[in-house]
Amino acid sequence: MNTQLPLDLGDGLRLRWATAADTDALAEFNHRIHDEDPEINEIGAATREQMAETHPLVGPGNFTLVERTDTGEIVSSMNLISQTWSFGGVPFAMGRPELVGTDPAYRRRGLVRKQFEIIHSLSAARGEQMQAITGIPWYYRQFGYEMALPLGGGYDIDPGEFPKFTAEQRRYHLRPAQAEDIPFLQRCYAQGCGRQPFATQPSAAVWRYEVTERPSLLGDVNTWHLITTLEGEPAGYLAHAAVIIKNSLRLRQIELLPGHSWLDLLPSLVHDLWQIAQTLAAPSAAPTTLALRLGTRHPLCDVWPAGCTDPILPYAWYVRVPDLPAFLNQVRGGLQKHLDASLAAGFHGELKVHTYRSGWRIPFDHGQIGEITPWTPEDWWDGDARFPELTFLQLLCGRRRTRSLTIEHIDANANNQAQVLLDALFPAFNGTLWIIG
């Protein structure tokens, strides 16, 4: 698919790339289409932020828009946020389509589908073998996506469940992070990434932008703090939402270096976060809960069993992988890492998996994974495991285990050996991804 625009769509409509001159009109369009409260211009403000030439990931050249040829009115738009993720520590390029919207009067004309063709082509040209998007239920399945990767999740904790705190218990302080702290933040963040199969891998420019340059009044913006010892030595960091959201202060990231105690941190941490929540709250919207948005498994949650009892179950990222064998080869080092840490380490043989129309073969040479190649089954029962349509992506992304997929989908199946190997190669994901862009 050629990404050269503009493109005449007929019916008086034209598809083209946005330019900086479209900022005001596009911000107003996205505010009207996406913001639930017309008095709160959050999505419009986010559009202005992403349209800025100084944005480290987006800028106007990554927005498509459909306009009326007679008036120039924008009737549909979306963008692509190219970034780097990792699987098992192996980085890969990922494309994130976002801000997808169409004026109600122009829906069901294929305008979004046409833009997805352009965006997918641009993403492929950048070497992005995976695309992921957050969005409303079902909708993006139309464009080759599966709800496959856990999104969010955590715990809402009432003040009555907070641990008791006295000044004598304090072992750590919080202080605002500065630009010179970014290398330390990166080191701590990298440590946390090792707990989950997938992680976002922000560039140095993204770190600088997120910590020191982003506007502070958007719901997805974080405020960053260093966790220090009483002597002022850095011990970890945390990031919380810059504003109160639905009467909660949302804790989105927290890490401690090895040698420091989560148990010692907990009482003063909760006390300090609650003090921050009171400071951020509007008089008419006092905070009622501390929201741990760290996924359903995290060291902080593990040392707070009295508070972390009823998890907020995660939603899901939509994920698209148009060429599974190519993607699996790209992250083969991550697969090897997962295999080496599993009960299947040292396995010698092969694994054949198919999704009915196509499949792939994974060879194992005494525990070493060889090149993964396309393989086409001659009949539906061929191979070691089979999964209908896009359901394999739920296993790839850690939302489901092999056994649960075979229970939920009667046309999914895996023999015992395949089940052990697949669960080893694709561990469960129960954390959360840093949403950047």
C-alpha positions as CSV (number, residue, x, y, z in Angstrom):
1,M,0.0,0.0,0.0
2,N,1.4,3.4,-1.0
3,T,1.5,5.9,1.8
4,Q,1.6,8.8,-0.6
5,L,-1.1,11.3,0.1
6,P,-3.4,13.2,-0.6
7,L,-5.9,10.7,-1.9
8,D,-9.3,11.6,-3.4
9,L,-11.9,9.4,-1.6
10,G,-14.9,10.6,-3.7
11,D,-18.1,12.1,-2.3
12,G,-16.2,15.4,-1.9
13,L,-13.7,13.9,0.6
14,R,-9.9,13.9,0.6
15,L,-7.5,12.0,2.8
16,R,-4.1,13.7,3.5
17,W,-1.4,14.0,6.1
18,A,-1.9,16.7,8.6
19,T,0.4,19.8,8.9
20,A,1.2,22.2,11.7
21,A,-1.4,24.5,10.2
22,D,-4.1,22.0,11.1
23,T,-3.4,22.1,14.8
24,D,-6.3,24.3,15.9
25,A,-8.9,22.5,13.7
26,L,-7.7,19.1,14.6
27,A,-7.6,19.8,18.4
28,E,-11.2,21.1,18.2
29,F,-12.3,18.1,16.2
30,N,-10.8,15.6,18.7
31,H,-12.2,17.5,21.6
32,R,-15.7,17.3,20.0
33,I,-15.4,13.7,19.1
34,H,-13.6,12.2,22.1
35,D,-14.0,14.3,25.2
36,E,-17.0,13.1,27.2
37,D,-17.5,16.4,29.0
38,P,-17.6,19.3,26.6
39,E,-16.3,21.6,29.5
40,I,-13.1,19.5,29.9
41,N,-10.8,19.8,26.9
42,E,-8.4,17.0,27.7
43,I,-8.3,15.2,24.3
44,G,-8.1,18.5,22.5
45,A,-5.1,19.5,24.7
46,A,-3.5,16.1,24.1
47,T,-3.9,16.7,20.4
48,R,-2.1,20.0,20.6
49,E,0.6,18.4,22.6
50,Q,1.1,15.6,20.0
51,M,0.9,18.0,17.0
52,A,3.9,20.0,18.4
53,E,7.1,19.7,16.3
54,T,8.9,19.3,19.6
55,H,7.0,16.1,20.6
56,P,9.6,13.2,20.7
57,L,7.3,10.6,19.2
58,V,4.5,12.2,17.1
59,G,4.3,15.6,15.4
60,P,1.9,16.6,12.7
61,G,3.4,14.3,10.0
62,N,2.1,11.3,11.9
63,F,-1.6,12.3,11.8
64,T,-3.9,11.5,8.9
65,L,-7.1,13.4,8.4
66,V,-10.1,13.3,6.1
67,E,-11.5,16.6,5.1
68,R,-14.3,18.0,2.9
69,T,-12.9,19.4,-0.3
70,D,-15.4,22.3,-0.4
71,T,-14.9,23.6,3.1
72,G,-11.8,22.0,4.5
73,E,-13.8,20.7,7.5
74,I,-12.1,17.7,9.2
75,V,-14.5,14.7,9.4
76,S,-12.2,11.9,10.4
77,S,-8.6,11.5,11.8
78,M,-6.1,9.2,13.5
79,N,-2.4,9.1,14.2
80,L,0.6,6.7,14.6
81,I,2.9,6.9,17.6
82,S,6.0,4.9,16.7
83,Q,8.0,3.6,19.7
84,T,10.1,0.8,21.1
85,W,8.8,-2.1,23.2
86,S,10.7,-5.2,24.4
87,F,9.8,-8.9,24.7
88,G,12.0,-10.9,27.2
89,G,14.4,-7.9,27.1
90,V,14.7,-7.9,23.3
91,P,13.7,-4.5,21.9
92,F,11.4,-4.3,18.9
93,A,9.8,-1.4,17.0
94,M,6.1,-1.0,17.7
95,G,3.4,1.2,16.1
96,R,0.6,2.6,18.2
97,P,-2.4,4.0,16.3
98,E,-4.4,6.4,18.4
99,L,-7.0,9.2,18.5
100,V,-9.2,7.4,16.0
101,G,-12.4,9.3,15.4
102,T,-15.0,10.2,12.8
103,D,-17.8,12.8,12.8
104,P,-21.1,10.9,13.4
105,A,-22.5,12.2,10.1
106,Y,-19.6,10.5,8.1
107,R,-19.5,7.2,9.8
108,R,-19.9,3.8,8.1
109,R,-18.2,5.1,4.9
110,G,-15.0,3.2,5.4
111,L,-13.0,6.3,6.3
112,V,-11.3,4.7,9.3
113,R,-10.5,1.6,7.3
114,K,-8.8,3.6,4.6
115,Q,-6.8,5.5,7.2
116,F,-5.7,2.2,8.9
117,E,-4.5,1.0,5.5
118,I,-2.2,4.1,5.3
119,I,-1.1,3.9,8.9
120,H,-0.4,0.1,8.7
121,S,1.7,0.7,5.6
122,L,3.6,3.5,7.3
123,S,4.2,1.4,10.4
124,A,5.5,-1.5,8.2
125,A,7.8,0.8,6.4
126,R,9.3,1.7,9.7
127,G,10.0,-1.9,10.5
128,E,7.2,-2.2,13.1
129,Q,6.0,-5.8,13.1
130,M,3.5,-5.2,15.9
131,Q,0.8,-2.6,16.3
132,A,-1.1,-2.0,19.5
133,I,-4.0,0.3,20.3
134,T,-6.2,1.2,23.3
135,G,-9.8,1.6,22.5
136,I,-13.5,0.7,22.9
137,P,-14.7,-2.9,23.0
138,W,-14.8,-4.9,19.7
139,Y,-14.3,-2.1,17.3
140,Y,-10.7,-2.7,16.3
141,R,-11.2,-6.3,15.6
142,Q,-12.5,-5.2,12.2
143,F,-8.9,-4.2,11.3
144,G,-7.0,-7.3,12.3
145,Y,-6.6,-6.7,16.0
146,E,-7.2,-9.0,19.0
147,M,-7.7,-7.9,22.6
148,A,-4.6,-9.7,23.7
149,L,-2.4,-7.8,26.2
150,P,-3.6,-6.8,29.7
151,L,-4.1,-3.1,30.1
152,G,-4.1,-1.5,33.5
153,G,-5.5,-3.3,36.5
154,G,-4.5,-3.1,40.1
155,Y,-6.1,-2.2,43.5
156,D,-8.2,0.6,44.9
157,I,-7.4,1.0,48.6
158,D,-9.5,2.9,51.1
159,P,-7.8,5.0,53.9
160,G,-9.2,2.5,56.5
161,E,-6.9,-0.1,55.0
162,F,-3.7,2.0,55.2
163,P,-0.9,0.8,57.5
164,K,-0.4,2.7,60.7
165,F,2.4,5.2,60.5
166,T,4.5,7.0,63.1
167,A,7.5,9.2,62.6
168,E,9.7,6.6,64.1
169,Q,8.9,4.2,61.3
170,R,10.2,6.5,58.6
171,R,13.1,4.9,56.6
172,Y,12.6,6.8,53.3
173,H,11.7,10.2,52.0
174,L,10.2,11.3,48.6
175,R,11.6,14.3,46.6
176,P,10.7,15.6,43.2
177,A,12.8,14.1,40.4
178,Q,15.0,16.5,38.4
179,A,16.6,16.2,34.9
180,E,19.9,15.0,36.5
181,D,18.0,12.1,38.1
182,I,16.9,10.6,34.7
183,P,19.9,8.1,34.4
184,F,18.9,6.7,37.9
185,L,15.3,6.5,36.9
186,Q,16.2,4.6,33.8
187,R,18.3,2.1,35.8
188,C,15.4,1.4,38.2
189,Y,12.9,1.2,35.4
190,A,15.0,-1.3,33.6
191,Q,15.1,-3.5,36.7
192,G,11.3,-3.5,36.9
193,C,11.0,-4.4,33.2
194,G,12.5,-7.8,34.0
195,R,9.5,-8.9,35.9
196,Q,7.2,-9.0,32.8
197,P,7.5,-10.4,29.3
198,F,6.6,-7.1,27.7
199,A,7.9,-3.6,28.5
200,T,7.9,-0.1,27.0
201,Q,11.5,1.1,26.2
202,P,11.5,4.9,26.1
203,S,14.3,6.7,24.4
204,A,16.4,9.3,26.3
205,A,14.4,12.0,24.5
206,V,11.1,10.5,25.8
207,W,12.5,10.2,29.3
208,R,13.5,13.9,29.3
209,Y,10.1,14.9,27.8
210,E,8.1,12.9,30.3
211,V,10.0,13.9,33.4
212,T,10.7,17.6,32.7
213,E,8.8,18.9,29.8
214,R,5.2,17.6,29.6
215,P,2.2,19.7,30.4
216,S,1.0,18.9,33.9
217,L,-2.8,19.0,33.6
218,L,-3.4,16.0,31.4
219,G,-4.7,12.8,32.9
220,D,-2.0,10.6,31.5
221,V,0.9,12.8,32.7
222,N,3.0,11.6,35.6
223,T,4.7,13.4,38.4
224,W,8.0,11.8,39.3
225,H,9.7,11.4,42.7
226,L,12.9,9.8,43.9
227,I,12.7,7.6,46.9
228,T,15.7,8.4,49.1
229,T,17.1,7.1,52.3
230,L,17.1,9.3,55.4
231,E,20.6,10.3,54.4
232,G,19.5,11.4,50.9
233,E,20.8,8.4,48.9
234,P,18.6,7.4,46.0
235,A,16.9,4.1,46.7
236,G,14.1,4.0,44.1
237,Y,11.5,6.1,42.3
238,L,7.8,6.4,41.8
239,A,5.4,8.1,39.3
240,H,1.8,9.0,40.1
241,A,-0.8,10.8,38.0
242,A,-0.3,14.5,38.0
243,V,-4.0,15.1,38.8
244,I,-6.7,13.4,40.8
245,I,-8.7,11.0,38.6
246,K,-12.2,9.9,39.8
247,N,-11.4,10.8,43.4
248,S,-8.2,8.7,43.4
249,L,-4.5,9.3,43.3
250,R,-3.1,6.8,40.8
251,L,0.3,5.3,41.5
252,R,1.5,4.1,38.1
253,Q,5.2,3.1,38.6
254,I,7.3,2.3,41.7
255,E,10.7,0.5,42.0
256,L,13.2,-0.1,44.7
257,L,16.9,-1.0,44.2
258,P,18.0,-4.4,45.5
259,G,19.0,-4.2,49.2
260,H,16.1,-1.9,50.1
261,S,13.0,-3.1,51.9
262,W,9.5,-2.8,50.6
263,L,8.3,-3.6,54.1
264,D,10.3,-0.7,55.5
265,L,9.1,1.6,52.7
266,L,5.3,0.8,53.0
267,P,4.1,2.9,56.0
268,S,5.8,6.2,55.1
269,L,5.1,5.7,51.4
270,V,1.3,5.4,51.9
271,H,1.4,8.4,54.3
272,D,3.3,10.5,51.9
273,L,1.2,9.6,48.9
274,W,-2.0,10.4,50.8
275,Q,-0.5,13.8,51.7
276,I,0.1,14.4,48.0
277,A,-3.4,13.4,47.2
278,Q,-4.8,16.0,49.6
279,T,-2.6,18.6,48.1
280,L,-3.8,17.8,44.5
281,A,-7.5,17.5,45.3
282,A,-10.0,20.2,44.4
283,P,-12.2,21.4,47.3
284,S,-15.2,19.7,45.8
285,A,-13.5,16.4,45.0
286,A,-11.6,15.1,48.0
287,P,-9.7,11.9,47.3
288,T,-11.4,8.7,48.6
289,T,-8.9,6.0,47.5
290,L,-5.3,5.3,46.7
291,A,-5.3,3.6,43.3
292,L,-2.4,1.2,42.7
293,R,-2.3,0.9,38.9
294,L,0.6,-1.5,38.9
295,G,-1.1,-4.5,37.4
296,T,-2.3,-7.4,39.6
297,R,1.2,-8.5,40.6
298,H,3.9,-6.2,41.9
299,P,6.3,-6.3,45.0
300,L,4.3,-3.4,46.6
301,C,1.1,-5.4,46.3
302,D,2.8,-8.5,47.6
303,V,3.9,-6.8,50.9
304,W,0.4,-5.2,51.4
305,P,-1.9,-8.2,51.5
306,A,-4.4,-6.5,53.8
307,G,-5.0,-3.8,51.2
308,C,-4.6,-5.7,48.0
309,T,-7.4,-8.2,48.3
310,D,-9.9,-7.4,45.4
311,P,-8.1,-6.7,42.2
312,I,-9.4,-4.2,39.6
313,L,-9.2,-6.6,36.6
314,P,-7.3,-5.3,33.6
315,Y,-8.9,-4.2,30.3
316,A,-6.8,-5.1,27.2
317,W,-4.7,-3.6,24.5
318,Y,-5.7,-4.5,21.0
319,V,-2.7,-6.1,19.3
320,R,-2.0,-6.8,15.6
321,V,0.9,-9.0,14.3
322,P,0.6,-9.4,10.6
323,D,3.5,-11.8,10.2
324,L,3.8,-14.0,13.3
325,P,6.9,-16.1,12.2
326,A,8.8,-12.8,11.3
327,F,7.9,-11.3,14.7
328,L,8.8,-14.4,16.6
329,N,12.2,-14.5,14.9
330,Q,12.7,-10.8,15.7
331,V,12.3,-11.5,19.4
332,R,13.8,-15.0,19.4
333,G,16.3,-14.0,22.1
334,G,13.4,-13.3,24.4
335,L,11.9,-16.7,23.7
336,Q,15.3,-18.2,24.4
337,K,15.5,-16.4,27.8
338,H,12.0,-17.6,28.8
339,L,12.8,-21.2,27.7
340,D,16.1,-21.2,29.7
341,A,14.2,-20.2,32.8
342,S,11.6,-22.8,32.5
343,L,11.0,-26.5,33.1
344,A,11.4,-27.0,29.3
345,A,15.0,-25.8,29.3
346,G,17.2,-28.1,27.2
347,F,14.3,-29.5,25.1
348,H,15.3,-31.2,21.8
349,G,12.7,-31.5,19.1
350,E,10.2,-29.2,17.3
351,L,7.0,-27.4,17.9
352,K,4.4,-26.9,15.1
353,V,1.6,-24.4,15.7
354,H,-1.1,-23.3,13.3
355,T,-4.1,-20.9,13.2
356,Y,-5.9,-23.2,10.6
357,R,-4.9,-21.1,7.5
358,S,-1.2,-20.8,8.3
359,G,1.3,-21.8,10.9
360,W,4.9,-21.9,11.9
361,R,7.6,-24.3,13.0
362,I,10.0,-23.7,16.0
363,P,13.0,-26.1,16.1
364,F,14.9,-26.8,19.3
365,D,18.5,-28.1,19.3
366,H,19.2,-29.3,22.8
367,G,17.6,-26.2,24.3
368,Q,18.7,-23.7,21.6
369,I,15.9,-22.2,19.5
370,G,16.6,-22.2,15.8
371,E,15.1,-20.1,13.0
372,I,11.3,-20.0,13.1
373,T,9.8,-20.7,9.7
374,P,6.4,-20.6,8.1
375,W,4.5,-23.9,7.9
376,T,1.2,-24.7,6.3
377,P,-0.9,-27.6,7.8
378,E,-2.3,-30.1,5.3
379,D,-5.2,-30.7,7.5
380,W,-6.8,-29.2,10.6
381,W,-5.4,-31.9,13.0
382,D,-1.8,-31.4,11.8
383,G,0.9,-30.1,14.2
384,D,1.2,-29.9,17.9
385,A,-1.2,-27.0,18.7
386,R,-3.9,-25.0,16.9
387,F,-5.7,-21.8,17.7
388,P,-8.6,-20.2,15.8
389,E,-8.3,-16.8,14.1
390,L,-6.3,-14.4,16.2
391,T,-6.6,-16.1,19.6
392,F,-3.0,-17.1,19.7
393,L,-2.1,-13.4,20.3
394,Q,-3.7,-13.8,23.8
395,L,-1.1,-16.5,24.5
396,L,1.8,-14.5,22.9
397,C,0.9,-11.4,25.0
398,G,0.5,-13.2,28.2
399,R,-3.3,-12.6,28.7
400,R,-4.1,-16.3,28.6
401,R,-2.3,-19.6,29.3
402,T,-2.6,-22.5,26.7
403,R,-5.0,-24.5,28.9
404,S,-7.4,-21.6,29.3
405,L,-7.5,-20.9,25.6
406,T,-8.3,-24.6,24.8
407,I,-11.1,-24.4,27.4
408,E,-12.6,-21.2,26.1
409,H,-12.3,-22.1,22.4
410,I,-13.5,-25.6,21.5
411,D,-11.5,-25.4,18.3
412,A,-8.2,-24.7,20.1
413,N,-6.0,-27.6,21.1
414,A,-2.5,-28.4,22.2
415,N,-0.9,-31.7,23.2
416,N,0.8,-32.0,26.6
417,Q,4.3,-31.3,25.3
418,A,3.1,-28.3,23.3
419,Q,1.3,-26.8,26.3
420,V,4.4,-27.0,28.4
421,L,6.6,-25.4,25.7
422,L,4.1,-22.7,24.8
423,D,3.6,-21.6,28.4
424,A,7.3,-21.5,28.8
425,L,8.0,-19.4,25.7
426,F,5.1,-17.0,26.4
427,P,4.9,-16.2,30.2
428,A,1.9,-14.7,31.8
429,F,1.7,-10.9,31.8
430,N,0.3,-9.5,35.1
431,G,1.9,-6.1,35.3
432,T,1.3,-2.9,33.4
433,L,2.8,-1.1,30.5
434,W,3.9,2.5,30.6
435,I,1.7,4.2,28.0
436,I,3.8,6.8,26.3
437,G,2.9,9.2,23.6
